[in-house]
Amino acid sequence: MDGADRLNRAGVDDARFEAEVLLRHASGRTRADLYANLTETVDPAAQLEFEATLARRARREPLAYIIGHREFYGLDIQVTPDVLIPRPESELLVETALDALKGQRVRQALVVDVGTGSGALGIAIAKNRRGVRLVGIDQSRSALSVAAANGARLIPKTPRLWLQADLLTALAGPVDCIVANLPYISEEALEQLPPEIADFEPRQALVSPGGGGADLILRLLTQLARRLAPRGTAVLEIDPHCADQVSDAARQLLPDAKLDLLQDLGGDARALRVAAG
């Protein structure tokens, strides 16, 4: 496949699979249909679209931005360059939140997704748990537009509100479940990341404003004591390098809460769970 060779030369991992995805996207065919008609000539318009998307991917633009969506927790999440691309490791937050909600005897749990971006975390929770009210918070109006579109398509019957705000300042509480994937990458670390991330994903959603990796998370922790409901749970994605700093701060700010560092599949501390007493 010429497309696969081109992507491989550009340094794209899994080039053959991605070239196939781009061809299916350009032609509007399913994978089964594509392989059942390998000898057929691709429509000229589809061929032009395929070449254009190949060129974009060869410049290392993320596949998800080119085709406009990414699978997350079994859901088809629409994405644009205004939001981070949902990642498999963040599914840990959804699983942890769902487990916590099972133990809460709340008729209609209030779930708040802080730094919601595409809305993937909150929407995945609401999709898999009945009786949820969802609030998604972000400072980016453009990101909230993406989240609102995903919510309308994927959880149309769930009560939901999208707020442009700074962390939890717009809410008084009590909140039954909080999930947050806030910016935690330093400027130095960003330079070491693949161009798909460093050059294309929104910097304000990646880089910690204070440069240390834990600044926003520490600010959020100071707000939890006044807003987390009794028996409520917060699950915060963290930089593994900041795990000790974040957990120590949480012990000081929330002395009555149960705290756990949760590992991802690679064995790194990926999230902090805070369970109110």
Buried (B, 14 or more C-beta within 10 A) or exposed (E): EEBBEBBBEBEBEEBBEBBBBBBBBBBEBEEEEBEEEEEEEBEEEBBEBBEEBBEBBBEBBBBBBBBEBBEBBEBEBBBBBBBBBBEEBBBBBBBBBBEBBEEBEBEEBBBBBBBBBBBBBBBBBBBBBEEBBBBBBBBBEEBBBBBBBBBEEBBEEBEBBBBEBEBBEEBEBBBBBBBBBBBBBBEEBBEEEEEBBBBBBBEEBBBBEEEBBBBBBBBBBEBBBEBBBEBBBBBBBBBBBBBEBBBEBBEEBBEEBEBBBBBBEEEBBBBBBBBBE
